[in-house]
Amino acid sequence: MATLAHELRNPLAPLSNALHLIRRDDANESTRGWSLDVMQRQLLQLTRLVDDLLDVARVTQGKVALQRRTVDVREIIRNAVEISQPLIDAMRHTLLLDLPQQPVPVSADPVRLAQCISNLLNNAAKYTPEGGRIELSAESAAASWC
């Protein structure tokens, strides 16, 4: 329950920021479109988390079902960054991403994996001195388990 409650807060910051951008008088169509995309992704994530919360017995027993699909790991990382960006910005950190140029397909639960990565980024933001640098890199390596 505590983990899910913590996870429920993560999508709220990007939702709030996107809503703020839409409400600005100088918001252009590009900004509005980007903001709506952010809001849609984060609402989907919130919906998924609330669904998990409704099945408390499974969660407390550690039996949360994964919803695996083939997804580009770069998309997962971008979603995680989107969740963590408000905290990173609030701490005036610089985030450096080094992602592969080509898609890196993995069989994974994209929401759960984005949660894991955003938790790491949130911890990096919290425990890095203000104005610090956070680096995140990913690379593709052949693996038989993917």
N, CA, C and O atoms as a GROMACS GRO file, in nm:
protein
  584
    1MET      N    1   0.082  -0.120   0.000
    1MET     CA    2   0.000   0.000   0.000
    1MET      C    3   0.086   0.125   0.000
    1MET      O    4   0.060   0.220  -0.075
    2ALA      N    5   0.189   0.125   0.084
    2ALA     CA    6   0.275   0.243   0.091
    2ALA      C    7   0.347   0.266  -0.041
    2ALA      O    8   0.361   0.380  -0.086
    3THR      N    9   0.391   0.158  -0.103
    3THR     CA   10   0.460   0.170  -0.232
    3THR      C   11   0.366   0.228  -0.337
    3THR      O   12   0.404   0.318  -0.412
    4LEU      N   13   0.244   0.176  -0.344
    4LEU     CA   14   0.149   0.228  -0.442
    4LEU      C   15   0.112   0.372  -0.412
    4LEU      O   16   0.099   0.453  -0.505
    5ALA      N   17   0.094   0.406  -0.287
    5ALA     CA   18   0.064   0.545  -0.252
    5ALA      C   19   0.175   0.637  -0.299
    5ALA      O   20   0.150   0.745  -0.352
    6HIS      N   21   0.298   0.593  -0.278
    6HIS     CA   22   0.414   0.670  -0.325
    6HIS      C   23   0.411   0.683  -0.478
    6HIS      O   24   0.434   0.791  -0.532
    7GLU      N   25   0.382   0.573  -0.545
    7GLU     CA   26   0.379   0.573  -0.692
    7GLU      C   27   0.265   0.659  -0.747
    7GLU      O   28   0.277   0.716  -0.855
    8LEU      N   29   0.156   0.669  -0.674
    8LEU     CA   30   0.043   0.751  -0.719
    8LEU      C   31   0.080   0.898  -0.726
    8LEU      O   32   0.024   0.973  -0.806
    9ARG      N   33   0.174   0.941  -0.644
    9ARG     CA   34   0.214   1.081  -0.645
    9ARG      C   35   0.300   1.116  -0.766
    9ARG      O   36   0.297   1.229  -0.814
   10ASN      N   37   0.378   1.019  -0.815
   10ASN     CA   38   0.472   1.049  -0.922
   10ASN      C   39   0.410   1.112  -1.047
   10ASN      O   40   0.465   1.210  -1.098
   11PRO      N   41   0.298   1.061  -1.100
   11PRO     CA   42   0.240   1.121  -1.220
   11PRO      C   43   0.174   1.257  -1.197
   11PRO      O   44   0.143   1.327  -1.294
   12LEU      N   45   0.151   1.295  -1.072
   12LEU     CA   46   0.080   1.420  -1.046
   12LEU      C   47   0.160   1.544  -1.085
   12LEU      O   48   0.102   1.641  -1.134
   13ALA      N   49   0.290   1.542  -1.065
   13ALA     CA   50   0.371   1.660  -1.100
   13ALA      C   51   0.371   1.688  -1.250
   13ALA      O   52   0.349   1.802  -1.289
   14PRO      N   53   0.394   1.587  -1.337
   14PRO     CA   54   0.387   1.616  -1.480
   14PRO      C   55   0.247   1.659  -1.524
   14PRO      O   56   0.232   1.743  -1.612
   15LEU      N   57   0.143   1.600  -1.462
   15LEU     CA   58   0.006   1.642  -1.494
   15LEU      C   59  -0.015   1.789  -1.459
   15LEU      O   60  -0.069   1.866  -1.538
   16SER      N   61   0.028   1.827  -1.342
   16SER     CA   62   0.014   1.964  -1.296
   16SER      C   63   0.091   2.061  -1.385
   16SER      O   64   0.040   2.167  -1.423
   17ASN      N   65   0.214   2.025  -1.418
   17ASN     CA   66   0.295   2.112  -1.505
   17ASN      C   67   0.234   2.127  -1.643
   17ASN      O   68   0.230   2.237  -1.698
   18ALA      N   69   0.185   2.016  -1.700
   18ALA     CA   70   0.123   2.022  -1.833
   18ALA      C   71  -0.002   2.109  -1.830
   18ALA      O   72  -0.026   2.188  -1.922
   19LEU      N   73  -0.082   2.095  -1.725
   19LEU     CA   74  -0.203   2.177  -1.711
   19LEU      C   75  -0.166   2.325  -1.700
   19LEU      O   76  -0.230   2.411  -1.760
   20HIS      N   77  -0.061   2.354  -1.623
   20HIS     CA   78  -0.014   2.491  -1.609
   20HIS      C   79   0.027   2.548  -1.746
   20HIS      O   80  -0.006   2.662  -1.778
   21LEU      N   81   0.097   2.469  -1.826
   21LEU     CA   82   0.140   2.516  -1.959
   21LEU      C   83   0.022   2.544  -2.050
   21LEU      O   84   0.023   2.642  -2.124
   22ILE      N   85  -0.079   2.459  -2.045
   22ILE     CA   86  -0.198   2.479  -2.129
   22ILE      C   87  -0.270   2.607  -2.091
   22ILE      O   88  -0.323   2.677  -2.178
   23ARG      N   89  -0.273   2.638  -1.963
   23ARG     CA   90  -0.347   2.756  -1.915
   23ARG      C   91  -0.275   2.888  -1.940
   23ARG      O   92  -0.334   2.995  -1.925
   24ARG      N   93  -0.148   2.882  -1.976
   24ARG     CA   94  -0.074   3.006  -2.001
   24ARG      C   95  -0.130   3.078  -2.122
   24ARG      O   96  -0.168   3.015  -2.221
   25ASP      N   97  -0.136   3.208  -2.115
   25ASP     CA   98  -0.188   3.289  -2.225
   25ASP      C   99  -0.103   3.277  -2.351
   25ASP      O  100  -0.154   3.288  -2.462
   26ASP      N  101   0.027   3.253  -2.334
   26ASP     CA  102   0.116   3.247  -2.449
   26ASP      C  103   0.140   3.105  -2.500
   26ASP      O  104   0.231   3.082  -2.580
   27ALA      N  105   0.059   3.008  -2.453
   27ALA     CA  106   0.076   2.869  -2.496
   27ALA      C  107   0.035   2.853  -2.641
   27ALA      O  108  -0.078   2.885  -2.678
   28ASN      N  109   0.127   2.804  -2.724
   28ASN     CA  110   0.095   2.781  -2.866
   28ASN      C  111   0.041   2.640  -2.884
   28ASN      O  112   0.035   2.562  -2.789
   29GLU      N  113   0.002   2.606  -3.008
   29GLU     CA  114  -0.057   2.476  -3.035
   29GLU      C  115   0.041   2.362  -3.009
   29GLU      O  116   0.001   2.254  -2.964
   30SER      N  117   0.166   2.384  -3.037
   30SER     CA  118   0.267   2.281  -3.013
   30SER      C  119   0.278   2.249  -2.864
   30SER      O  120   0.283   2.133  -2.824
   31THR      N  121   0.281   2.354  -2.783
   31THR     CA  122   0.288   2.337  -2.638
   31THR      C  123   0.162   2.268  -2.586
   31THR      O  124   0.169   2.180  -2.501
   32ARG      N  125   0.048   2.309  -2.639
   32ARG     CA  126  -0.079   2.247  -2.597
   32ARG      C  127  -0.082   2.099  -2.635
   32ARG      O  128  -0.125   2.015  -2.555
   33GLY      N  129  -0.038   2.067  -2.756
   33GLY     CA  130  -0.036   1.928  -2.800
   33GLY      C  131   0.057   1.843  -2.715
   33GLY      O  132   0.021   1.732  -2.675
   34TRP      N  133   0.176   1.895  -2.688
   34TRP     CA  134   0.272   1.823  -2.604
   34TRP      C  135   0.214   1.802  -2.465
   34TRP      O  136   0.225   1.694  -2.408
   35SER      N  137   0.153   1.907  -2.411
   35SER     CA  138   0.095   1.899  -2.277
   35SER      C  139  -0.017   1.795  -2.270
   35SER      O  140  -0.026   1.719  -2.174
   36LEU      N  141  -0.101   1.793  -2.372
   36LEU     CA  142  -0.209   1.694  -2.374
   36LEU      C  143  -0.154   1.552  -2.383
   36LEU      O  144  -0.208   1.460  -2.321
   37ASP      N  145  -0.047   1.533  -2.460
   37ASP     CA  146   0.017   1.400  -2.468
   37ASP      C  147   0.071   1.358  -2.332
   37ASP      O  148   0.053   1.243  -2.290
   38VAL      N  149   0.137   1.451  -2.262
   38VAL     CA  150   0.189   1.422  -2.129
   38VAL      C  151   0.074   1.384  -2.035
   38VAL      O  152   0.083   1.286  -1.962
   39MET      N  153  -0.032   1.462  -2.039
   39MET     CA  154  -0.145   1.437  -1.951
   39MET      C  155  -0.209   1.301  -1.980
   39MET      O  156  -0.246   1.228  -1.887
   40GLN      N  157  -0.221   1.267  -2.106
   40GLN     CA  158  -0.280   1.137  -2.141
   40GLN      C  159  -0.194   1.022  -2.090
   40GLN      O  160  -0.246   0.927  -2.032
   41ARG      N  161  -0.064   1.029  -2.112
   41ARG     CA  162   0.025   0.923  -2.064
   41ARG      C  163   0.019   0.909  -1.912
   41ARG      O  164   0.012   0.798  -1.859
   42GLN      N  165   0.022   1.022  -1.844
   42GLN     CA  166   0.023   1.017  -1.697
   42GLN      C  167  -0.112   0.971  -1.641
   42GLN      O  168  -0.116   0.902  -1.539
   43LEU      N  169  -0.222   1.007  -1.707
   43LEU     CA  170  -0.353   0.959  -1.663
   43LEU      C  171  -0.363   0.808  -1.682
   43LEU      O  172  -0.421   0.738  -1.599
   44LEU      N  173  -0.308   0.757  -1.791
   44LEU     CA  174  -0.306   0.612  -1.811
   44LEU      C  175  -0.226   0.544  -1.700
   44LEU      O  176  -0.264   0.438  -1.650
   45GLN      N  177  -0.115   0.605  -1.664
   45GLN     CA  178  -0.034   0.548  -1.556
   45GLN      C  179  -0.110   0.551  -1.424
   45GLN      O  180  -0.109   0.453  -1.350
   46LEU      N  181  -0.175   0.662  -1.395
   46LEU     CA  182  -0.254   0.672  -1.272
   46LEU      C  183  -0.365   0.567  -1.269
   46LEU      O  184  -0.391   0.505  -1.166
   47THR      N  185  -0.430   0.548  -1.382
   47THR     CA  186  -0.537   0.448  -1.391
   47THR      C  187  -0.484   0.310  -1.360
   47THR      O  188  -0.547   0.232  -1.287
   48ARG      N  189  -0.370   0.280  -1.415
   48ARG     CA  190  -0.309   0.149  -1.392
   48ARG      C  191  -0.274   0.132  -1.243
   48ARG      O  192  -0.296   0.025  -1.186
   49LEU      N  193  -0.221   0.235  -1.183
   49LEU     CA  194  -0.185   0.227  -1.042
   49LEU      C  195  -0.307   0.212  -0.953
   49LEU      O  196  -0.305   0.136  -0.855
   50VAL      N  197  -0.414   0.284  -0.985
   50VAL     CA  198  -0.537   0.272  -0.906
   50VAL      C  199  -0.594   0.131  -0.921
   50VAL      O  200  -0.645   0.075  -0.824
   51ASP      N  201  -0.587   0.074  -1.043
   51ASP     CA  202  -0.632  -0.065  -1.060
   51ASP      C  203  -0.555  -0.158  -0.968
   51ASP      O  204  -0.613  -0.248  -0.908
   52ASP      N  205  -0.425  -0.137  -0.959
   52ASP     CA  206  -0.344  -0.220  -0.869
   52ASP      C  207  -0.384  -0.199  -0.723
   52ASP      O  208  -0.389  -0.294  -0.645
   53LEU      N  209  -0.412  -0.075  -0.688
   53LEU     CA  210  -0.450  -0.044  -0.551
   53LEU      C  211  -0.580  -0.113  -0.512
   53LEU      O  212  -0.598  -0.152  -0.396
   54LEU      N  213  -0.672  -0.128  -0.607
   54LEU     CA  214  -0.800  -0.193  -0.579
   54LEU      C  215  -0.784  -0.342  -0.547
   54LEU      O  216  -0.872  -0.402  -0.486
   55ASP      N  217  -0.675  -0.399  -0.588
   55ASP     CA  218  -0.652  -0.540  -0.560
   55ASP      C  219  -0.545  -0.554  -0.450
   55ASP      O  220  -0.438  -0.609  -0.472
   56VAL      N  221  -0.577  -0.503  -0.334
   56VAL     CA  222  -0.483  -0.494  -0.222
   56VAL      C  223  -0.429  -0.632  -0.181
   56VAL      O  224  -0.312  -0.642  -0.145
   57ALA      N  225  -0.508  -0.733  -0.185
   57ALA     CA  226  -0.463  -0.866  -0.143
   57ALA      C  227  -0.344  -0.912  -0.228
   57ALA      O  228  -0.246  -0.963  -0.175
   58ARG      N  229  -0.354  -0.894  -0.359
   58ARG     CA  230  -0.244  -0.933  -0.447
   58ARG      C  231  -0.119  -0.852  -0.417
   58ARG      O  232  -0.009  -0.907  -0.413
   59VAL      N  233  -0.134  -0.722  -0.396
   59VAL     CA  234  -0.020  -0.636  -0.373
   59VAL      C  235   0.052  -0.674  -0.244
   59VAL      O  236   0.175  -0.686  -0.241
   60THR      N  237  -0.024  -0.693  -0.138
   60THR     CA  238   0.039  -0.724  -0.009
   60THR      C  239   0.108  -0.860  -0.010
   60THR      O  240   0.198  -0.885   0.069
   61GLN      N  241   0.065  -0.949  -0.100
   61GLN     CA  242   0.128  -1.080  -0.112
   61GLN      C  243   0.242  -1.079  -0.215
   61GLN      O  244   0.305  -1.182  -0.239
   62GLY      N  245   0.267  -0.964  -0.275
   62GLY     CA  246   0.374  -0.954  -0.374
   62GLY      C  247   0.341  -1.022  -0.505
   62GLY      O  248   0.432  -1.067  -0.575
   63LYS      N  249   0.215  -1.030  -0.539
   63LYS     CA  250   0.173  -1.099  -0.661
   63LYS      C  251   0.109  -1.003  -0.760
   63LYS      O  252   0.000  -1.031  -0.811
   64VAL      N  253   0.174  -0.893  -0.788
   64VAL     CA  254   0.123  -0.798  -0.886
   64VAL      C  255   0.155  -0.853  -1.025
   64VAL      O  256   0.271  -0.878  -1.057
   65ALA      N  257   0.053  -0.872  -1.106
   65ALA     CA  258   0.072  -0.928  -1.240
   65ALA      C  259   0.136  -0.824  -1.332
   65ALA      O  260   0.097  -0.708  -1.336
   66LEU      N  261   0.236  -0.870  -1.405
   66LEU     CA  262   0.300  -0.782  -1.503
   66LEU      C  263   0.221  -0.785  -1.633
   66LEU      O  264   0.169  -0.889  -1.673
   67GLN      N  265   0.214  -0.672  -1.697
   67GLN     CA  266   0.147  -0.661  -1.827
   67GLN      C  267   0.255  -0.637  -1.932
   67GLN      O  268   0.281  -0.524  -1.974
   68ARG      N  269   0.318  -0.746  -1.972
   68ARG     CA  270   0.432  -0.740  -2.062
   68ARG      C  271   0.387  -0.718  -2.206
   68ARG      O  272   0.283  -0.767  -2.250
   69ARG      N  273   0.471  -0.643  -2.276
   69ARG     CA  274   0.457  -0.625  -2.420
   69ARG      C  275   0.592  -0.583  -2.474
   69ARG      O  276   0.682  -0.547  -2.398
   70THR      N  277   0.606  -0.588  -2.604
   70THR     CA  278   0.732  -0.542  -2.663
   70THR      C  279   0.726  -0.391  -2.672
   70THR      O  280   0.633  -0.333  -2.728
   71VAL      N  281   0.828  -0.328  -2.617
   71VAL     CA  282   0.832  -0.182  -2.612
   71VAL      C  283   0.977  -0.136  -2.628
   71VAL      O  284   1.070  -0.208  -2.592
   72ASP      N  285   0.994  -0.018  -2.681
   72ASP     CA  286   1.126   0.042  -2.698
   72ASP      C  287   1.173   0.095  -2.562
   72ASP      O  288   1.104   0.176  -2.500
   73VAL      N  289   1.289   0.049  -2.517
   73VAL     CA  290   1.340   0.092  -2.386
   73VAL      C  291   1.358   0.244  -2.381
   73VAL      O  292   1.350   0.303  -2.273
   74ARG      N  293   1.383   0.306  -2.495
   74ARG     CA  294   1.398   0.452  -2.497
   74ARG      C  295   1.267   0.520  -2.457
   74ARG      O  296   1.268   0.624  -2.390
   75GLU      N  297   1.154   0.462  -2.499
   75GLU     CA  298   1.022   0.516  -2.462
   75GLU      C  299   1.001   0.504  -2.312
   75GLU      O  300   0.949   0.596  -2.248
   76ILE      N  301   1.041   0.392  -2.255
   76ILE     CA  302   1.027   0.370  -2.111
   76ILE      C  303   1.109   0.474  -2.036
   76ILE      O  304   1.061   0.533  -1.939
   77ILE      N  305   1.232   0.497  -2.080
   77ILE     CA  306   1.319   0.594  -2.014
   77ILE      C  307   1.262   0.735  -2.027
   77ILE      O  308   1.263   0.811  -1.930
   78ARG      N  309   1.212   0.770  -2.144
   78ARG     CA  310   1.153   0.904  -2.162
   78ARG      C  311   1.033   0.923  -2.070
   78ARG      O  312   1.016   1.031  -2.013
   79ASN      N  313   0.950   0.820  -2.055
   79ASN     CA  314   0.836   0.830  -1.963
   79ASN      C  315   0.882   0.846  -1.819
   79ASN      O  316   0.823   0.923  -1.743
   80ALA      N  317   0.987   0.775  -1.782
   80ALA     CA  318   1.041   0.787  -1.645
   80ALA      C  319   1.096   0.927  -1.622
   80ALA      O  320   1.075   0.985  -1.515
   81VAL      N  321   1.164   0.980  -1.720
   81VAL     CA  322   1.219   1.116  -1.709
   81VAL      C  323   1.105   1.216  -1.694
   81VAL      O  324   1.113   1.310  -1.615
   82GLU      N  325   0.999   1.196  -1.772
   82GLU     CA  326   0.882   1.285  -1.765
   82GLU      C  327   0.824   1.288  -1.624
   82GLU      O  328   0.783   1.393  -1.575
   83ILE      N  329   0.821   1.173  -1.559
   83ILE     CA  330   0.768   1.164  -1.422
   83ILE      C  331   0.860   1.238  -1.325
   83ILE      O  332   0.813   1.307  -1.234
   84SER      N  333   0.991   1.223  -1.344
   84SER     CA  334   1.088   1.277  -1.248
   84SER      C  335   1.133   1.419  -1.277
   84SER      O  336   1.194   1.483  -1.192
   85GLN      N  337   1.104   1.469  -1.396
   85GLN     CA  338   1.156   1.600  -1.438
   85GLN      C  339   1.121   1.714  -1.342
   85GLN      O  340   1.207   1.797  -1.314
   86PRO      N  341   0.998   1.720  -1.289
   86PRO     CA  342   0.968   1.831  -1.196
   86PRO      C  343   1.060   1.834  -1.074
   86PRO      O  344   1.103   1.942  -1.032
   87LEU      N  345   1.091   1.719  -1.016
   87LEU     CA  346   1.181   1.715  -0.902
   87LEU      C  347   1.323   1.752  -0.943
   87LEU      O  348   1.392   1.825  -0.873
   88ILE      N  349   1.366   1.701  -1.057
   88ILE     CA  350   1.499   1.733  -1.109
   88ILE      C  351   1.511   1.884  -1.131
   88ILE      O  352   1.612   1.945  -1.096
   89ASP      N  353   1.407   1.943  -1.191
   89ASP     CA  354   1.407   2.088  -1.215
   89ASP      C  355   1.404   2.166  -1.084
   89ASP      O  356   1.474   2.266  -1.069
   90ALA      N  357   1.323   2.119  -0.989
   90ALA     CA  358   1.312   2.190  -0.860
   90ALA      C  359   1.447   2.194  -0.788
   90ALA      O  360   1.477   2.290  -0.716
   91MET      N  361   1.527   2.090  -0.807
   91MET     CA  362   1.658   2.084  -0.744
   91MET      C  363   1.767   2.148  -0.831
   91MET      O  364   1.885   2.145  -0.797
   92ARG      N  365   1.725   2.205  -0.943
   92ARG     CA  366   1.816   2.274  -1.038
   92ARG      C  367   1.929   2.182  -1.086
   92ARG      O  368   2.043   2.225  -1.104
   93HIS      N  369   1.894   2.056  -1.108
   93HIS     CA  370   1.991   1.960  -1.158
   93HIS      C  371   1.996   1.965  -1.311
   93HIS      O  372   1.902   2.011  -1.376
   94THR      N  373   2.105   1.918  -1.365
   94THR     CA  374   2.118   1.895  -1.508
   94THR      C  375   2.106   1.745  -1.529
   94THR      O  376   2.177   1.667  -1.466
   95LEU      N  377   2.016   1.705  -1.618
   95LEU     CA  378   1.999   1.564  -1.650
   95LEU      C  379   2.058   1.539  -1.788
   95LEU      O  380   2.018   1.601  -1.886
   96LEU      N  381   2.153   1.448  -1.792
   96LEU     CA  382   2.216   1.410  -1.919
   96LEU      C  383   2.171   1.269  -1.955
   96LEU      O  384   2.192   1.174  -1.880
   97LEU      N  385   2.108   1.256  -2.072
   97LEU     CA  386   2.063   1.127  -2.120
   97LEU      C  387   2.153   1.082  -2.235
   97LEU      O  388   2.186   1.162  -2.323
   98ASP      N  389   2.191   0.958  -2.233
   98ASP     CA  390   2.267   0.899  -2.342
   98ASP      C  391   2.193   0.771  -2.383
   98ASP      O  392   2.211   0.666  -2.322
   99LEU      N  393   2.109   0.784  -2.486
   99LEU     CA  394   2.026   0.673  -2.530
   99LEU      C  395   2.068   0.626  -2.669
   99LEU      O  396   2.120   0.706  -2.747
  100PRO      N  397   2.046   0.501  -2.700
  100PRO     CA  398   2.079   0.451  -2.833
  100PRO      C  399   2.001   0.526  -2.942
  100PRO      O  400   1.889   0.572  -2.918
  101GLN      N  401   2.061   0.536  -3.059
  101GLN     CA  402   1.995   0.602  -3.172
  101GLN      C  403   1.881   0.517  -3.227
  101GLN      O  404   1.778   0.569  -3.270
  102GLN      N  405   1.900   0.386  -3.225
  102GLN     CA  406   1.802   0.293  -3.282
  102GLN      C  407   1.711   0.239  -3.171
  102GLN      O  408   1.751   0.236  -3.054
  103PRO      N  409   1.589   0.198  -3.208
  103PRO     CA  410   1.500   0.137  -3.109
  103PRO      C  411   1.566   0.016  -3.043
  103PRO      O  412   1.641  -0.059  -3.105
  104VAL      N  413   1.534  -0.002  -2.914
  104VAL     CA  414   1.583  -0.116  -2.838
  104VAL      C  415   1.459  -0.187  -2.782
  104VAL      O  416   1.412  -0.154  -2.673
  105PRO      N  417   1.408  -0.284  -2.858
  105PRO     CA  418   1.287  -0.353  -2.812
  105PRO      C  419   1.316  -0.447  -2.696
  105PRO      O  420   1.414  -0.522  -2.697
  106VAL      N  421   1.230  -0.442  -2.596
  106VAL     CA  422   1.238  -0.533  -2.483
  106VAL      C  423   1.098  -0.584  -2.453
  106VAL      O  424   0.998  -0.517  -2.480
  107SER      N  425   1.090  -0.702  -2.398
  107SER     CA  426   0.964  -0.757  -2.351
  107SER      C  427   0.954  -0.723  -2.203
  107SER      O  428   1.023  -0.782  -2.120
  108ALA      N  429   0.867  -0.628  -2.171
  108ALA     CA  430   0.861  -0.578  -2.034
  108ALA      C  431   0.725  -0.515  -2.007
  108ALA      O  432   0.646  -0.491  -2.098
  109ASP      N  433   0.700  -0.490  -1.880
  109ASP     CA  434   0.584  -0.411  -1.840
  109ASP      C  435   0.632  -0.266  -1.838
  109ASP      O  436   0.703  -0.227  -1.745
  110PRO      N  437   0.595  -0.186  -1.938
  110PRO     CA  438   0.651  -0.051  -1.949
  110PRO      C  439   0.618   0.040  -1.830
  110PRO      O  440   0.699   0.124  -1.793
  111VAL      N  441   0.501   0.024  -1.771
  111VAL     CA  442   0.464   0.108  -1.657
  111VAL      C  443   0.550   0.074  -1.536
  111VAL      O  444   0.602   0.164  -1.469
  112ARG      N  445   0.566  -0.054  -1.509
  112ARG     CA  446   0.648  -0.095  -1.393
  112ARG      C  447   0.794  -0.056  -1.412
  112ARG      O  448   0.858  -0.009  -1.319
  113LEU      N  449   0.845  -0.076  -1.533
  113LEU     CA  450   0.985  -0.043  -1.559
  113LEU      C  451   1.006   0.108  -1.550
  113LEU      O  452   1.108   0.153  -1.498
  114ALA      N  453   0.912   0.187  -1.602
  114ALA     CA  454   0.922   0.333  -1.591
  114ALA      C  455   0.918   0.375  -1.444
  114ALA      O  456   0.986   0.469  -1.404
  115GLN      N  457   0.838   0.305  -1.362
  115GLN     CA  458   0.834   0.334  -1.218
  115GLN      C  459   0.970   0.310  -1.155
  115GLN      O  460   1.018   0.391  -1.076
  116CYS      N  461   1.031   0.199  -1.190
  116CYS     CA  462   1.163   0.167  -1.133
  116CYS      C  463   1.265   0.274  -1.170
  116CYS      O  464   1.340   0.322  -1.084
  117ILE      N  465   1.267   0.310  -1.296
  117ILE     CA  466   1.365   0.410  -1.342
  117ILE      C  467   1.335   0.546  -1.281
  117ILE      O  468   1.427   0.617  -1.241
  118SER      N  469   1.208   0.584  -1.274
  118SER     CA  470   1.175   0.714  -1.215
  118SER      C  471   1.209   0.716  -1.066
  118SER      O  472   1.248   0.820  -1.014
  119ASN      N  473   1.194   0.604  -0.998
  119ASN     CA  474   1.235   0.598  -0.857
  119ASN      C  475   1.384   0.621  -0.843
  119ASN      O  476   1.428   0.693  -0.753
  120LEU      N  477   1.462   0.561  -0.932
  120LEU     CA  478   1.608   0.584  -0.931
  120LEU      C  479   1.640   0.731  -0.958
  120LEU      O  480   1.724   0.790  -0.891
  121LEU      N  481   1.572   0.789  -1.057
  121LEU     CA  482   1.595   0.930  -1.088
  121LEU      C  483   1.552   1.020  -0.972
  121LEU      O  484   1.622   1.116  -0.940
  122ASN      N  485   1.440   0.988  -0.910
  122ASN     CA  486   1.393   1.068  -0.795
  122ASN      C  487   1.494   1.061  -0.680
  122ASN      O  488   1.523   1.162  -0.616
  123ASN      N  489   1.547   0.942  -0.656
  123ASN     CA  490   1.648   0.928  -0.551
  123ASN      C  491   1.775   1.005  -0.587
  123ASN      O  492   1.835   1.069  -0.502
  124ALA      N  493   1.814   0.998  -0.713
  124ALA     CA  494   1.931   1.074  -0.756
  124ALA      C  495   1.907   1.224  -0.736
  124ALA      O  496   1.996   1.296  -0.691
  125ALA      N  497   1.786   1.270  -0.769
  125ALA     CA  498   1.754   1.412  -0.754
  125ALA      C  499   1.754   1.451  -0.605
  125ALA      O  500   1.802   1.559  -0.570
  126LYS      N  501   1.700   1.366  -0.520
  126LYS     CA  502   1.691   1.398  -0.377
  126LYS      C  503   1.828   1.398  -0.310
  126LYS      O  504   1.854   1.480  -0.221
  127TYR      N  505   1.916   1.308  -0.351
  127TYR     CA  506   2.042   1.290  -0.279
  127TYR      C  507   2.163   1.349  -0.350
  127TYR      O  508   2.276   1.333  -0.304
  128THR      N  509   2.140   1.417  -0.461
  128THR     CA  510   2.248   1.491  -0.528
  128THR      C  511   2.239   1.634  -0.478
  128THR      O  512   2.130   1.691  -0.475
  129PRO      N  513   2.351   1.693  -0.440
  129PRO     CA  514   2.347   1.833  -0.395
  129PRO      C  515   2.282   1.923  -0.503
  129PRO      O  516   2.301   1.902  -0.623
  130GLU      N  517   2.208   2.021  -0.456
  130GLU     CA  518   2.136   2.111  -0.546
  130GLU      C  519   2.228   2.163  -0.657
  130GLU      O  520   2.343   2.199  -0.632
  131GLY      N  521   2.173   2.166  -0.779
  131GLY     CA  522   2.250   2.213  -0.895
  131GLY      C  523   2.346   2.109  -0.951
  131GLY      O  524   2.434   2.141  -1.030
  132GLY      N  525   2.328   1.985  -0.909
  132GLY     CA  526   2.419   1.878  -0.953
  132GLY      C  527   2.385   1.824  -1.090
  132GLY      O  528   2.298   1.875  -1.160
  133ARG      N  529   2.456   1.721  -1.126
  133ARG     CA  530   2.440   1.658  -1.257
  133ARG      C  531   2.400   1.512  -1.236
  133ARG      O  532   2.462   1.439  -1.159
  134ILE      N  533   2.295   1.472  -1.309
  134ILE     CA  534   2.247   1.334  -1.307
  134ILE      C  535   2.264   1.280  -1.448
  134ILE      O  536   2.220   1.343  -1.545
  135GLU      N  537   2.326   1.165  -1.459
  135GLU     CA  538   2.348   1.104  -1.590
  135GLU      C  539   2.276   0.970  -1.596
  135GLU      O  540   2.281   0.891  -1.502
  136LEU      N  541   2.208   0.947  -1.708
  136LEU     CA  542   2.140   0.821  -1.732
  136LEU      C  543   2.175   0.775  -1.872
  136LEU      O  544   2.154   0.848  -1.969
  137SER      N  545   2.228   0.655  -1.882
  137SER     CA  546   2.262   0.604  -2.014
  137SER      C  547   2.205   0.464  -2.030
  137SER      O  548   2.184   0.391  -1.933
  138ALA      N  549   2.181   0.429  -2.154
  138ALA     CA  550   2.132   0.294  -2.189
  138ALA      C  551   2.203   0.252  -2.315
  138ALA      O  552   2.235   0.334  -2.401
  139GLU      N  553   2.228   0.124  -2.324
  139GLU     CA  554   2.289   0.072  -2.446
  139GLU      C  555   2.228  -0.064  -2.476
  139GLU      O  556   2.176  -0.132  -2.387
  140SER      N  557   2.235  -0.101  -2.600
  140SER     CA  558   2.181  -0.228  -2.644
  140SER      C  559   2.292  -0.333  -2.642
  140SER      O  560   2.404  -0.310  -2.689
  141ALA      N  561   2.258  -0.448  -2.587
  141ALA     CA  562   2.351  -0.560  -2.587
  141ALA      C  563   2.269  -0.685  -2.620
  141ALA      O  564   2.156  -0.700  -2.574
  142ALA      N  565   2.326  -0.773  -2.697
  142ALA     CA  566   2.257  -0.896  -2.732
  142ALA      C  567   2.231  -0.977  -2.607
  142ALA      O  568   2.320  -0.998  -2.524
  143ALA      N  569   2.106  -1.023  -2.594
  143ALA     CA  570   2.071  -1.106  -2.479
  143ALA      C  571   1.963  -1.205  -2.522
  143ALA      O  572   1.870  -1.169  -2.594
  144SER      N  573   1.974  -1.325  -2.479
  144SER     CA  574   1.878  -1.428  -2.519
  144SER      C  575   1.749  -1.421  -2.438
  144SER      O  576   1.649  -1.480  -2.478
  145TRP      N  577   1.748  -1.351  -2.326
  145TRP     CA  578   1.631  -1.347  -2.239
  145TRP      C  579   1.531  -1.240  -2.279
  145TRP      O  580   1.419  -1.241  -2.226
  146CYS      N  581   1.564  -1.148  -2.368
  146CYS     CA  582   1.470  -1.042  -2.407
  146CYS      C  583   1.364  -1.093  -2.502
  146CYS      O  584   1.278  -1.017  -2.544
   0.00000   0.00000   0.00000
